[in-house]
Amino acid sequence: MSRRDPAAPRLPAVDLTTRAVDLRELMDEPDCDPRQLARTYRRFALVNALVSGWRTAWRTRVAPALPAHGRGRVLDLGCGGGDLARALVRWAASDGFDIEVVGADPDARAIDAATRSTPRGVTFRQQSSAELVAAGERFDVVVSNHVLHHLGDEERHGFLADSERLASRRSLHSDIRRSPQAYRAYALGSTFVAAGTFIRVDGLRSIRRSFTLSELRDALPGGWRAEQAAPHRVLAIRDA
């Protein structure tokens, strides 16, 4: 009979059968520690590179939706620290595309973190999706990463409706797929990158708030489809 290693991290017992919609993430609190928040935004680039699957999504979902001449505009809604916006421009250049990426987020703290590094082709704006619609903006492709699970039903309905109005070709919103396997993997893996940040606590709360594939299908309005992406991802997609 084997004994458990006393030094191994002990996972809390959590209910993953339903969405924990009342959980709040620490970095969403207006009075959270600004130094921890800044470190969290910087560390997102590493975490998302490891778990978000956006390199594949760029190749299979975003690039094919861009105009044939290789130029286009992409909007990253809820851009946070801007790592996805910067990565999209980098991948586009390596694949022969010339795109403009706008990262938009209503949180001034996120935009402050994002604008610390603004490469050619990327612009960051402190704006909501509704404000972009009101300004008459249009983009070939609209994307988001880890936004849907933050939104209540009304907010999500408005966010997706705005996305439809903003995207002339495709909307693609990627999020975590809730499962015990995702929770265990993140709980163990995040310990190596989470020091001094909100990444571990908020990541586990995000998983508990996130959708299963069937839940996302039920939550999407007409014209949208939900697809599973590996590992532990769901996609909300609408082709204009």
N, C-alpha and C positions, 0 to 999 in steps of 0.2 A: 504494500500500500504506500503510494507516494505522498509526501507531505508538501504543502504549499510553501513556496519561498516567502518568508516573512518580509523580505525587502521588495517584493513585487507589488506594483500599485494595485490597490483594492478598488474595484469598480463599484459604484453605488448601484443599488437595486432601483431600476426605473421602469416605468410602464411605457412601452413603446407601441402599444396597440392602438392608441389614438394620439392625435396631435396635441401637444402641450401649448396651446395657443396663448395661455396667460403668462408664460415665462417671458421675462425681459432679459435682454442681453446687457451685460455690464457696460459695454462701450456705447450703448444707446442712451445711457443716463447722462443728462446735461452736465452733471457735476462730477463725472468720472475723472480719475487722475489723468491730467493731460500728457504727462510723460509716458505713462503706460499706453495711452491711446496712440501717441506718435510711434512708439515702438511696435504696437500692434499693426498699424497701417504699413510700416516698413516691412514687417515680417510676412504680411499677406502675400507678397510677391513670391516668396519661397513656398508657402503653404499651398497657394493656388496652383503653382507650377507642378506640385506633387499630386494634388488630388482633384483638381477641377476639370481636367480633360479638355481645356480650351484649345490646345494645339490641334487636336483631332477635330474639334468643332469648327475651327477656322478652315481646315482643309476640306471638310465634307459638307459643311452647312453654310458658312459665311462666304468663302471665296466663290463657290458656284452661283451664288445669288447676286454677285456684283456684275455691273455692265461688262459686255464682252471686250470693250477696249481697255479694261484693266484699271480704270479710274472709278472712284466712287466715294461716297460719304457713309460713314458708320457712326452710329450713336451708341454710347455705353451709358445706359441709365443706372443711377445709383452707383457711380463709378468708384466710390470709396477713395482709397489712396491712389488710384489710377494705374495699378499694375496691369490690368487687362487692356486698357486703352493703349498703353505703351507697347505691350506684347503684340497687339494686333497690327500696329504700324510696322513693327520689326518683322513679323512673319510675312506681311504683305510685301515688303521690300525684297525679302529673300525669295519670294515666289513670283516676282516680276509685276506686282501691282503697285499702283500709286494712289493711295487712299488718304483721305482726311478723316481723322477720328476725333469726335467730340465726346469728352467725358463730362457728364452732368450729374450733379448731386445737390440736393437742397441743403445739406449740412455744411456749414462754413468750415467746420473742423476738418472734414474730409477734403474739401477743396484746398485748404491750406496745406494738408499733407501731400495732395496730388501735385500741386504746382511747385513743389521743391525739385521736381525733375520733369521738364516738359520738352521732349525731343521734337524735332521737326515733324510736322504732320499731325501733332496732337494739340488740342485746345481743351482747357478745363473751364467749366462754367458752374457757378452756384445757381442752379435752376432746377425746378421740378419738371416732370413730364408735362403737366398742365401748362406751365409757363412757356415751354417750348412749342406746344400746340398753339397757344395764343399768339406767339411771335411768328407763326406761319412757317416754322422750320420743316424741312423734309430731308429724309435720309434714305439711301438705298436699303440699308440693313440697320435694324435696331436690336441691340443685345442687352442683356443684363446678367449678372452673376450673383447668386445668393441674395436676391431681392424678394422673390415671391413669398418666402416663408415669413418675412417680416410684416407682411401686409394683412390687415383684416379683410373681410369679404368685400366691403364697400371700396376700400382703398385698392384692392386687387382689381376689382371691376373697372375702376377709373384708370388705373395704371395700364391695363391691357387695352382699354379703349383708346387711350392716348397713344399707345404703341402702334395701334392700327393706323391712326391718323398720321403718325410721323414716318412710318415705313412705306416706301413705294414698292419694295420688292419682298422683304422678309423680316419677320420679327422672330427672335430666338432668345428665350429666357431660360437659363440653366440654373438648376438648384440641386440640393442634396436629396437623395432618396432615403427616407427614414427606414431603418432596419436595425435589428440587433447586431448584425455583422458590421454595419457602418459605425455604429456606436462603439463597439469594442475596438475596432481597428483605429478609430480616431482617438479614443481614450488612451490607448497605448502609444500610438505613434506621435501624438502631439506633445508628449512630455519632453521630447528632444528639442523642440523649437519654441516652447511656450514661455520660457523664463522671462519674467519682467513684462509680460503682456497679458491681454485678455483672451488669448487664442484658445487655450484649452477649455476654460469654463464656457466661453461664449460659443465655441464650436460644438460642444456637447449640447448646449441649449438649442443651438440652431438645428441640430439633428432631431431633437425632440419636437421642435416646432414644424419640421418639414413634412412634405407630402410623400405618401406612397404613390406609385404609378396610378392606381385606380382612383385614389383621392384627387389627384391632380386632374385626371380626365373629367371627374364629376365637377370640379371647380372651374373648369374653363368654359367660356362662352362659345357659341356657335362659330364655326370657321377656324377654330383652334384645334390642334391635336397634341396629345401628350405622348412622348416616346421615352423609352429607357435608354440610358447610355451608361456604359461601364467605366469605372466601377462606382457604384452607389450614386448614380446621377439620374435626374429626370430633366426632360426638355419640354418646354411649351413652345410650339412652333405655329406660326401663321404665315402663309404665303399670300401676298397681296394679289 
